Amino acid sequence: MEYGVEAVRVRMLPDRRVTAKDGGKVLGRTPKTMAEWRCRGWGPKPIKVGGRIFYDYDECLAMARGEMPIKPDVDIEAWAA
């Protein structure tokens, strides 16, 4: 069985931000999953500019590579209760 790496084309702004859709492509997730993660405090840190959500490309790539955890060590929902 062979495992390959799929090439993904994303649009990156000059300051290395990507849209939620493109951030999801890097992580292999849908924009809806990215929104759900954002609400739970998971995934890459969102950057809000003019009412739109962006993510740092390098942070998304590090999470895709497994260099950064997607889910934080602390369970925010249990901690807040």
N, C-alpha and C positions, 0 to 999 in steps of 0.2 A: 504494500500500500504506500503510495506516494503522497506527501503533503507538500503543497506549493504555497507560494505567497501570491496573493492576487493583487495586481497593480490597481490602485484607486486614484482617479483624477479628482482633485479638489481645487477649489478656487481660494487662494490665500491673499489677504490684503497685505500691503507693504509692511505693516507692523506685526505680521505673522498671525493675525486673527483669522478664524474661519467661522462661517455661519453654523447654526445648530445642525442644519442638514449635512454640511460637509464634515463637521466634527463627528457626526454619527457615522458617516461613511468611513472615516479613519478608524473608528472603533468597531465597525461592523454592526451598528445598531441603527434603528429608525429614529427620526426626529421625535416621535412620540415617546420612545424610551428615554431619549435625552431629556425631555421635559419632565418625565417622571423622576429620573435620577436627580434633576435639579431641585425638585420639590423635596426629595428625601435627603439632600445634602451629599449625594454620591457623585461620582464622575468628576470631570474637569471643572474647575472653578469658572462659573459663567461671568462674562463681561457684558454689562448692559450699556448700550450706546444708542441714544435716541429712541428708546423703547424696543430696540432689537437686541437679541441675545447672540453673543459671539463666544468663541472659546479660543484659547491659546493653542495654536497648532502643535507646538513642541510638547505641551502637556498632554494633548490627545494622543500624540504619537508615543510618548513614554508609557501611557496607560495601555495602549494597544500592544506594545512590546512586553508588558508585564513589569516594567521598571517602577511603576507607581501603582498603588492599589486603587481600584475603582470605588470600593466601599471603604469608608473610613474605619479605623480601629474601634472607635466609640460608636455604639448604637444610639444615635441622636433621639430616636422616638422613645426608646426605653428610658433614656436619661432624663428626658423632658417630662415624663409622666410622674 
